[in-house]
Amino acid sequence: MTATARQPIWLTEYADPRKLKEKQVEAMCINLYRSVGVWVVKFSQPHKASQTLGIPDLLCYGRSPLQKFWHEVKRYGAQPTAHQRDFHSRLAEHGEPVVVGGLNSAIDALDRLDIAHFEPREGHW
């Protein structure tokens, strides 16, 4: 069982989530993951890239092979595209979990995969 992680200061003090850009949300998720020892491989690109359509933004590895998951980062209120939904379905068919959303989704994934557990929080999305 993983001990409860101390809540980083940047998790509690940030701007209105509705005003954050997706890249800012992504940076917050990456910082959270790295703060608890998750290795993050980033696939998102700031420009049009020649990669598979719909591939999630992040591939994350915990301490064990059972703690591997993908994260499709979305800013507050945004939804996955059709290509992203198709890619997520294919990953699910192969037993690969996909997290979709922002910081709350990241925190929930860490808890669900027994990587880290945070104190109850307010204000995230």
SELOFI-858377 format. One record per residue: x, y, z of N, C-alpha, C, O in turn. Coordinates in steps of 0.2 Angstrom, whole numbers, plus 5000, padded with zeros to 4 digits. Example, Ala and Ser with C-alpha at 12.3 -4.5 7.8 and 13.67 -1.06 7.14 Angstrom:
% SELOFI-858377
<<5066 4972 5039> <5062 4978 5039> <5066 4984 5039> <5071 4983 5042>>
<<5064 4989 5035> <5068 4995 5036> <5064 5000 5039> <5067 5006 5040>>
This chain:
% SELOFI-858377
<<5004 4994 5000> <5000 5000 5000> <5004 5006 5000> <5009 5007 5004>>
<<5003 5011 4996> <5007 5017 4995> <5005 5022 5001> <4999 5023 5002>>
<<5009 5025 5004> <5008 5030 5009> <5005 5036 5006> <5005 5038 5000>>
<<5001 5040 5009> <4998 5046 5007> <5003 5051 5005> <5007 5053 5009>>
<<5003 5054 4999> <5008 5059 4997> <5006 5066 5000> <5000 5067 5001>>
<<5011 5070 5001> <5010 5076 5004> <5008 5080 4998> <5011 5080 4992>>
<<5003 5085 4998> <5000 5089 4993> <5005 5094 4991> <5006 5099 4995>>
<<5008 5094 4985> <5012 5099 4983> <5008 5106 4983> <5002 5106 4981>>
<<5012 5111 4984> <5009 5118 4985> <5006 5120 4978> <5000 5123 4978>>
<<5008 5118 4972> <5006 5120 4966> <4999 5117 4965> <4995 5119 4960>>
<<4997 5112 4969> <4991 5108 4968> <4985 5113 4971> <4979 5112 4969>>
<<4987 5117 4976> <4982 5120 4979> <4981 5128 4977> <4976 5131 4979>>
<<4986 5130 4974> <4986 5137 4972> <4987 5139 4965> <4993 5139 4962>>
<<4982 5139 4961> <4983 5141 4954> <4976 5144 4952> <4972 5145 4955>>
<<4977 5147 4946> <4971 5151 4943> <4965 5147 4942> <4965 5141 4943>>
<<4960 5150 4940> <4953 5147 4938> <4954 5142 4933> <4957 5144 4928>>
<<4952 5136 4934> <4954 5131 4929> <4951 5132 4922> <4953 5130 4917>>
<<4945 5136 4922> <4942 5137 4916> <4946 5142 4911> <4944 5142 4905>>
<<4951 5145 4914> <4955 5150 4910> <4962 5147 4908> <4965 5150 4905>>
<<4963 5141 4911> <4969 5137 4909> <4969 5135 4902> <4964 5132 4900>>
<<4975 5135 4898> <4976 5132 4892> <4978 5125 4893> <4980 5123 4898>>
<<4976 5121 4888> <4978 5114 4888> <4985 5112 4890> <4987 5108 4894>>
<<4990 5116 4887> <4997 5115 4888> <4998 5116 4896> <5003 5113 4899>>
<<4995 5121 4899> <4996 5122 4906> <4993 5117 4910> <4996 5115 4915>>
<<4987 5114 4908> <4985 5108 4912> <4989 5102 4911> <4991 5099 4916>>
<<4992 5101 4905> <4997 5096 4904> <5003 5096 4908> <5005 5092 4911>>
<<5006 5102 4909> <5012 5104 4913> <5010 5102 4920> <5014 5099 4924>>
<<5004 5104 4922> <5002 5102 4929> <5002 5095 4930> <5004 5092 4936>>
<<4999 5091 4926> <4998 5084 4926> <5005 5081 4926> <5006 5076 4930>>
<<5009 5083 4922> <5016 5080 4921> <5020 5081 4928> <5023 5077 4931>>
<<5019 5087 4931> <5023 5089 4937> <5020 5084 4943> <5024 5082 4947>>
<<5013 5083 4943> <5010 5079 4948> <5013 5072 4947> <5015 5069 4952>>
<<5013 5069 4941> <5015 5062 4940> <5023 5062 4942> <5024 5057 4946>>
<<5027 5066 4940> <5034 5066 4942> <5035 5067 4949> <5040 5064 4952>>
<<5031 5071 4952> <5032 5072 4960> <5031 5065 4964> <5033 5065 4969>>
<<5027 5060 4961> <5026 5054 4964> <5030 5048 4961> <5029 5042 4962>>
<<5035 5050 4956> <5039 5045 4953> <5037 5041 4947> <5039 5036 4945>>
<<5032 5044 4944> <5029 5042 4938> <5034 5044 4932> <5035 5050 4931>>
<<5036 5039 4928> <5040 5041 4922> <5035 5043 4916> <5030 5039 4915>>
<<5035 5049 4913> <5031 5052 4908> <5034 5052 4901> <5039 5056 4901>>
<<5031 5049 4896> <5033 5050 4889> <5028 5055 4886> <5022 5053 4886>>
<<5030 5060 4883> <5025 5065 4880> <5025 5064 4873> <5030 5064 4869>>
<<5019 5064 4870> <5018 5063 4863> <5014 5069 4860> <5014 5070 4854>>
<<5012 5074 4864> <5009 5080 4862> <5014 5084 4858> <5020 5085 4860>>
<<5012 5088 4853> <5016 5092 4849> <5013 5099 4849> <5007 5099 4848>>
<<5017 5104 4849> <5014 5111 4848> <5012 5113 4841> <5010 5118 4840>>
<<5014 5108 4836> <5013 5110 4829> <5010 5103 4826> <5010 5098 4829>>
<<5008 5104 4820> <5006 5098 4816> <5011 5093 4816> <5017 5095 4813>>
<<5010 5087 4818> <5015 5082 4818> <5013 5076 4814> <5007 5074 4813>>
<<5018 5072 4811> <5017 5066 4808> <5017 5060 4812> <5022 5056 4812>>
<<5012 5060 4816> <5011 5054 4821> <5004 5051 4820> <5000 5054 4817>>
<<5003 5046 4823> <4996 5042 4823> <4991 5047 4826> <4991 5050 4831>>
<<4985 5048 4822> <4980 5052 4824> <4977 5049 4830> <4975 5043 4830>>
<<4975 5054 4835> <4972 5052 4841> <4976 5049 4846> <4973 5048 4852>>
<<4983 5048 4845> <4987 5046 4851> <4986 5050 4857> <4987 5056 4856>>
<<4985 5047 4863> <4985 5051 4869> <4991 5056 4870> <4997 5054 4867>>
<<4991 5061 4874> <4996 5065 4875> <5002 5062 4879> <5008 5064 4878>>
<<5000 5058 4884> <5005 5056 4888> <5005 5048 4889> <4999 5045 4889>>
<<5011 5045 4890> <5011 5038 4892> <5015 5038 4898> <5020 5040 4899>>
<<5012 5035 4903> <5014 5035 4910> <5016 5028 4913> <5012 5024 4912>>
<<5022 5028 4916> <5024 5022 4919> <5025 5023 4927> <5029 5027 4929>>
<<5021 5019 4931> <5022 5019 4938> <5028 5014 4939> <5032 5012 4935>>
<<5028 5012 4946> <5034 5007 4948> <5033 5000 4945> <5038 4996 4945>>
<<5027 4998 4944> <5026 4991 4941> <5023 4991 4934> <5020 4996 4933>>
<<5023 4985 4931> <5020 4985 4924> <5012 4986 4924> <5009 4988 4920>>
<<5009 4985 4930> <5002 4985 4931> <5000 4993 4932> <4994 4994 4932>>
<<5005 4997 4932> <5004 5004 4934> <5005 5008 4927> <5007 5014 4928>>
<<5005 5005 4922> <5006 5009 4915> <4999 5011 4913> <4994 5008 4913>>
<<4999 5018 4911> <4992 5021 4908> <4994 5026 4903> <4999 5029 4903>>
<<4989 5028 4899> <4989 5034 4895> <4985 5039 4898> <4980 5038 4902>>
<<4987 5045 4896> <4983 5051 4898> <4982 5056 4892> <4986 5059 4889>>
<<4975 5057 4891> <4973 5062 4886> <4971 5068 4890> <4966 5068 4893>>
<<4976 5073 4889> <4975 5079 4893> <4969 5083 4890> <4970 5085 4884>>
<<4965 5086 4894> <4959 5090 4891> <4959 5096 4896> <4958 5095 4902>>
<<4958 5102 4893> <4957 5108 4898> <4949 5107 4900> <4945 5103 4897>>
<<4948 5111 4905> <4941 5112 4908> <4936 5112 4902> <4936 5117 4898>>
<<4931 5107 4902> <4925 5107 4897> <4927 5104 4891> <4922 5104 4887>>
<<4933 5103 4889> <4935 5100 4882> <4933 5093 4882> <4933 5089 4887>>
<<4932 5090 4876> <4930 5083 4875> <4935 5080 4870> <4937 5084 4865>>
<<4936 5074 4870> <4940 5071 4865> <4937 5071 4858> <4931 5071 4857>>
<<4942 5071 4853> <4940 5071 4846> <4938 5064 4844> <4939 5059 4848>>
<<4935 5063 4838> <4933 5057 4835> <4939 5052 4835> <4939 5046 4837>>
<<4945 5055 4832> <4951 5051 4832> <4953 5049 4838> <4956 5043 4839>>
<<4953 5053 4843> <4955 5051 4850> <4951 5046 4853> <4953 5041 4856>>
<<4944 5047 4852> <4940 5042 4855> <4941 5035 4852> <4941 5030 4855>>
<<4942 5035 4845> <4944 5028 4842> <4950 5025 4845> <4951 5019 4846>>
<<4955 5029 4846> <4962 5027 4848> <4961 5024 4855> <4964 5019 4857>>
<<4957 5028 4859> <4955 5026 4866> <4952 5019 4866> <4953 5014 4870>>
<<4947 5018 4862> <4944 5011 4861> <4949 5006 4859> <4948 5000 4862>>
<<4953 5007 4855> <4958 5002 4853> <4963 5000 4859> <4964 4994 4860>>
<<4965 5005 4863> <4969 5004 4869> <4965 5000 4874> <4968 4995 4877>>
<<4959 5001 4875> <4955 4998 4879> <4954 4990 4877> <4954 4986 4881>>
<<4953 4989 4871> <4953 4982 4868> <4959 4978 4870> <4959 4972 4870>>
<<4965 4982 4871> <4971 4978 4873> <4973 4979 4880> <4978 4978 4882>>
<<4968 4981 4884> <4969 4981 4891> <4973 4987 4894> <4975 4987 4899>>
<<4974 4992 4890> <4978 4998 4892> <4973 5004 4894> <4969 5006 4890>>
<<4974 5006 4901> <4969 5011 4903> <4971 5018 4900> <4977 5019 4899>>
<<4966 5022 4899> <4966 5029 4897> <4963 5033 4901> <4957 5032 4903>>
<<4967 5038 4904> <4964 5044 4908> <4962 5049 4903> <4966 5051 4899>>
<<4956 5052 4904> <4954 5058 4900> <4952 5064 4905> <4948 5063 4909>>
<<4956 5069 4904> <4954 5075 4908> <4960 5079 4911> <4965 5079 4908>>
<<4959 5082 4916> <4964 5087 4919> <4967 5084 4925> <4968 5078 4926>>
<<4968 5088 4930> <4971 5087 4936> <4967 5082 4941> <4970 5077 4943>>
<<4961 5083 4941> <4957 5078 4945> <4957 5071 4942> <4958 5066 4946>>
<<4957 5070 4936> <4958 5064 4932> <4965 5061 4934> <4965 5055 4935>>
<<4970 5065 4934> <4976 5062 4935> <4977 5060 4943> <4980 5054 4944>>
<<4974 5064 4947> <4974 5062 4954> <4970 5055 4955> <4972 5051 4959>>
<<4964 5055 4952> <4960 5049 4953> <4964 5042 4950> <4964 5037 4953>>
<<4968 5043 4944> <4971 5038 4941> <4977 5036 4946> <4978 5030 4947>>
<<4981 5040 4949> <4986 5038 4954> <4983 5034 4960> <4986 5030 4962>>
<<4977 5036 4962> <4974 5033 4967> <4972 5026 4965> <4973 5021 4969>>
<<4968 5026 4959> <4965 5019 4957> <4971 5014 4955> <4970 5008 4956>>
<<4977 5016 4953> <4982 5012 4951> <4987 5011 4957> <4992 5008 4957>>
<<4985 5013 4963> <4989 5013 4969> <4996 5015 4969> <5001 5012 4971>>
<<4997 5021 4965> <5003 5024 4964> <5004 5029 4970> <5010 5030 4973>>
<<4999 5033 4971> <4999 5038 4976> <4992 5040 4978> <4987 5040 4975>>
<<4992 5042 4985> <4985 5044 4987> <4986 5051 4990> <4990 5052 4995>>
<<4981 5055 4988> <4981 5062 4991> <4976 5063 4995> <4970 5060 4995>>
<<4976 5068 5000> <4971 5070 5004> <4965 5073 5000> <4966 5075 4994>>
<<4959 5073 5003> <4953 5076 4999> <4955 5083 4997> <4958 5087 5001>>
<<4953 5085 4991> <4954 5091 4989> <4948 5095 4986> <4943 5092 4984>>
<<4948 5101 4986> <4943 5105 4983> <4946 5110 4977> <4952 5112 4978>>
<<4942 5112 4973> <4944 5117 4968> <4948 5114 4961> <4949 5118 4957>>
<<4949 5108 4961> <4952 5105 4955> <4946 5103 4950> <4940 5104 4952>>
<<4948 5101 4945> <4942 5099 4940> <4944 5092 4937> <4940 5090 4933>>
